[in-house]
């Protein structure tokens, strides 16, 4: 998906092409990511959605080079501001992490060290990447805590993570990620386990900081409601593959893949009749030790018969560039099936 903002002649800040990630395990080779490609430009937010185990986090940990090279096999192209990340040395990756690219991890309590104050954990990366003095780095950490909405930042910087609430820890994680003004911010389920009010505050904060710093953001989530209000573009992943992509507006209004239909139909809505049960996607995601041949979604898909023959079980559908879905249904079939069977459920 290629969308432009700013200089029309500029290329994407992040370009991922044909990314494959395999893990060696005692049970065999796990095919965690299977040929994923996408682009992202500064000032835009890409939402990546899918069930647990779909490859969302693995894909983005590869961007930072955080997989254990002893048990991980990665191939493909990851260009960050024109620099190849796949196969880069650890020294190069350490220089880029926190500086050009940073990540907000899913569990702030385990991502933050319990042994150091929050202020120290924010100031140390700043010292490392800028060469600032301890005093300058501490002042920067306090300023960032204030920027992300933590009251009395000079006092709270001296506290430890366990003294912060869940929402405050997540704000501290955002402050730590943004302390060096990275151009790319990866947010992995940043609102998990937070109440709805705090979720909205965190998402608004990310939006405001993006406007200020002009950062590109990757938002990893399983919640389509979150990306609907936050992201510009959307990538839907299933079983390690990208199965649909486009702008958020296009994908959510006119989805083209049966898996995306299932995700939308399983979401609760305020206007829905509470007496009508949600329609979950039948079955379970496949094992990535032995993913099914052909379309990975075909064992759970209710529309295999519409394609006919064994094409879904034997032939892998291709995800084209731009607005597309990796599905063997024809464009006319997708429109008709969605309008007749899915749209009435969505209201």
Beta strands, then each sheet from edge to edge (+ up, - down):
strand 1: 14-25
strand 2: 28-40
strand 3: 45-49
strand 4: 72-80
strand 5: 83-84
strand 6: 101-104
strand 7: 184-188
strand 8: 216-221
strand 9: 233-238
strand 10: 241-247
strand 11: 324-325
sheet 1: 2+ 1- 4+ 5-
sheet 2: 6+ 7+ 8+ 3+ 9+ 10- 11+
end
